[in-house]
Amino acid sequence: MFVMKKTAVILVNLGTPETPTPKGISDFLKLFLSDCRVVEIPRLIWWPILRLIVIPLRAKKVAKAYQEIWWESCNSKCDKDSGSKCKGSPIRVITARQVKALQEELSINSGAKAPLVVNAVTYGEPSISNVIGDLKTKKIEHFIILPMYPQYSGSTTGAIYDQISSMNQKSRNVPDVTIIKSYSTHTGYIDSLEKSVKSHWKKYGKKEKLLMSFHGIPQEYSDKGDPYGEHCRSTANALAGRLNLKETDWSMGFQSRFGPKKWLQPYIDDQLLDCIKDGVKSVDIISPAFTADCLETLEELNIGYRELFTEAGGKDYSYIPCVNDSSLFISALADIINQRLH
């Protein structure tokens, strides 16, 4: 008789500093920017630059940005007994909500046979290897790794594959692991984006143009075969189609570039300025690259780019939040998981 393996679903995000302080930022950047998946510069050259120049120059600036978006108190979405779980880095708080909501969704559909849902991060704690190690002691035999990046990139999801491979090399009894590579045009995911935009429009009104902003990667990574740019364009086109937008009603671009190298274009900051030149004075902006609000959305998009747009003459700039733990997005995750289970 066939016996279903005990399964766990691990939602994996990049990670976050433990505190919004220069030390907290420095500790996180050392982990993140030391990964050759993120920065493809020979280690002997990069490490002195990272430790002696990049981190000292960026730690205070990034810490200040985190302090602007750090959640210091509970809000209306928190459970009464959740305590400190509703405070801290927004991405950590939202991820906890996603874990809880997905567990409830899977349990409704599968009851006691539903897989256990937990989270891990690529950089910091809880690490992927520690989470899997702990779950193995609980007799979990099958692990479904679900990156919180809908669009695949070697810099994000690729790093997860690396960590799973490194973990397997140290084990005589390797775990049964399924990794979801991407879901950039998954119907449920596009449903959740469509609902987010339409709900925002219903509440705040529709602006002249919708900008879809994706986190950038260096152009050379794409030239080497990274499909990230193609995945982003597929997501953007799918969402624009759902919203019945004309070509002049929307555009897409890339944010968060770092260093002197050429990154994927067009750049969102340039597009915002082009809107002003073209007489567009009101814009909505959303980032389908992120499934949980974080520094890049709450600070860069909602604060930094808002200031850029208004100082250049724009009149109305409206940020549309990520899908976070919305019911449609959680249903999309459940569908992705159920496809792998069955």
N, C-alpha and C positions, 0 to 999 in steps of 0.2 A: 504494500500500500504506500502511495506517495505521501510523504510528510513534509509540509511546508517549513522551510527554515525560518528561524526567528530572525526578523529583519529590523534594522534601524535606519532611519532617514537622517542624514546629517546635512543641515543647511550650512553652507560655508560662505563666509564673507571675508573681506580682506583683513579686517582687524581694526583696532582703534587704540589710541593712547590710553593709558590707565588714568591719567590726570591731565587737565589742560594747562600744564606748566612746562617751562623749558626743559626740565629733566624728563618729564613724561613724554614730550615730543621727541627729544633726543633718543631715548631708549627705543621708541617705536621706529623712528627713521633708520636707526642702525640696523634693525631687523629687515625692514622693508626694502631699503635701498641697497642692501648688501646682496640681494638675490640677483643672480645673473639673468634671470628671466625679466627682471624689471629694468636693469641697466646693463647693457651688453658692452661693457668696457673691461679690458683685462684687469683682474683683481689687483695686481701690483701697482697699476696706474690709478685705479679708481679708489681704492681704500684710503690712501692718504688724502685724496681730494675730498672724499666723503667726510672723513673724521676731522680734518683740519680746516676745511673751508665750508662745505655745504651745510653740515649740521650746525656749526657755530653761527652761520649767517641766517639760517632758516628757523632755528628752534624758537627764538623769541617771537618772530613774526607769526609763525604758525600757531604758537601757543595763544597769542592774542586773538587770532581768528577762532580758535576752538572756544575760548572764553566767551565769545559773542554768541555761540550757538549751544553751549553746554547747558543741559537741563538740570537746574539746581533744586527744583521742587516738583512735587507730584502734579499731574494735571487730571482733567476729567476722565481720561481713558484708563486711568490706573485703578486696579482693584484696591479695596480698602485695606487689605492685609498684605499688599505687595511690597510695602516698605521701600528699601533702597533700590529695588529692581526697576522702579520707574524714574530713577534719577541717574544722571551721568551722561555719557556719550550718547547722543540720539540714536546712532546706528545700533548700539548695543541694546538700548531699550526697545527699539522697534523690532529688532531680531527676536528678542524674547517674546514679544507679542505674536510675531509670525510663527514661532515654534508652537506656542500655545494654541493658536487658531488652527494651524495645520493638524496638530494632534487631535483636536476636537473634530475636525472635518473628516479625517481618516477613521476615527473611532465611530462616527455616525454611520459610515459606509461599511466598515468591516468589524465593528464590535471588538471583542477580545482579541481577534486575530490581526488587528491593526498594528502596523509597525510602530516602534517607538520613535519619536521625533526629538532630536537634540540639535545643538548648533556647535560649530567650531570656526576657527579663524586660521587664515594662512600665516599670519604673523602675530605672535603673542599667544595669549591664552583665552579660551581653551584651545590648544593646538589639535590638529587633525590626528596626529599619532597618539596623543594622550587620550583623546576621546575614544578612538577605536580600541585602544588598549584597555580602557576601563569597561567598555561595552563587551569586550570579549570575555571578561571575567563574569559577566552576567549571562553568558551562554548565547550571545548574539552571534549568528553565523554569516549573515548577509548584510552588507552595508551599501546603501544607496546614497551616493554623494551628490547633492544638488547645489551647485554653485549659485550664488545670488547674482550672477552676471548673465543676463539673457543672451548677450552676444559673446561668442568665444574670442578670446585673445590669448596668445602665448604668455602675455604678461600677467594674466589673472587666472583663468581656468588652467592654462598650461602649467602654472606653478603648483596647482593642486595635483595634477598628474605626477609632477616631479616628486612631491612629498609622499604620495602613495607608493611610488616606485621605490623611493629611498627606504620607506618603512618595510616594504616587502623584502628588500635585499637583506634586512637584518633578521628576518623571521624564517624559521624552518617550516612553519605551517602558515602560509600566507592566507589572509582572509579573502572571502569572496566579495569583491568590490565592484559595484556598478557606478560609473561616473556619467552624469548627464552633461554632455559636451556643450549644448546650446539649446535655446528655445526662443530664438529671436523673432520667429513669426508664428509661434504657437497660438492657436485660435483664442484660447482662454486668456493668454497674456495680452494679446491685442485687445480683447474685450475689456480687460481691466484698465488699459490705457485709455481706450475710447470713453469708458465711463468716467474716468478721472477728469478728462478734458471737458466732457459735456456737463458734468456736475459743476465744474468750476465756472463754465460759461453761464449756466443757469443762475448761479449765485452772484457772480461778479460782472457778467456781461462779456460778450465776445469782442476781442480787440481786432485791430486791422490785420494783424499777421501773427501766425503761430510759428515760433522757432523751436526746433527740436535739437537739444544740445546733448552730445555724447562726449564722454571722457576721451581725450585723444591718446594716441601712441605715436612714437616717432615714425616718420614716413619710411625710414629704412627697414623697420620691422615689417611693414606691409609689403615692401619691395621683396623681402625674403620669403614671402608666402603667407604671412599672418592674414587670416580672412576677416579680421575684426571690422575693417572699413566696409566690406561688403555686407556683413551681418547688420551693421548699423543702418546702412542704406535700405536694406530689406525691411527692417523694423519701421523706419520712417515712412517708406512708401506704403506699407500695410496700414499704418495708422492714418496717414493722409487719405487713403482710399476709404477707410471706414468713416471718416469725418466728411467725406464728399468735398474735399478742398480742391480748389483750382491751383494750378502751379504758382500763381502769383499770391496765393493766400498763405503759403507756408515755405519754410526752408529748413535745412538742417546744417549743423556744423559741429565743431569739436572744441572742447574747452580744456583747461588745466594743463597747458603745455609747460614744459620745464626745460630750461637750458637753451643753448643757442641753435640746436639742430632744428631742421625742418620737421614739423609734425603733420599729421593728417589735416587736410584743409577741406573746406574753408574754416577759418577760425570764427567762433561765435562773436568775439568782441568786434571783429571787423564787420560782421554781418549787422550787428546792432548799429554801428556807425553808418553803414550803407543804408539802413532803414531811414535814418534821419535825412541823409542826402536825397533819398527817393521820396521824401515827404510823408513817410509813415511815422506817425507820432504815438501810436499805441501798439504794444506787443504783448502776447502771452508767451511764456517760455516754459518748457517741460524737459526733463532729462530721462528718456526711456532707458538709458544705460544703467541707471541705479534703481534698485527695487526697494531701497530704504533711504530715507533722507539722512544726509550726512554732511560733512564739512563742505564737500564740493557742490552740494545743492543749497543748503541753508545759508552758507556764508558766501561762496563764490557766485552762485546764480542769484540768490535772493537779496544779497547785500551788495557785493562788489559790482556785478554787472548792472544792477539797478542804478547805482550811482553813476556808472559810466554812461548809461542811456539818458538819464535825466540831465546830467551835466552837459551832454552834447545837444540838448534841446528836446529830448523826448518828453511826452506829457504823461503817459500812462504805461507803467511796466507791471505786469502781473505774473507772479511765479505760481505754477501749478505743482503741488506736492507730488512726491513719488507714490507708487501704488501701495507701499507699506503693507499694512495688514488688512487691506480692503477685502471684502468678501469674494469679489470676482478673482482677485489675484490668488487668494488662498485656494479657491476652487481650481484655478489653473495649475497650481503646484500639486494639488491632490490628483488631478488628471494625469500630470506628467509621471507622478509616482505610481499610480495604478497601472499605467501602461507598462511600466517595468516589472511590476509585481505579477502581472497576468500575461 
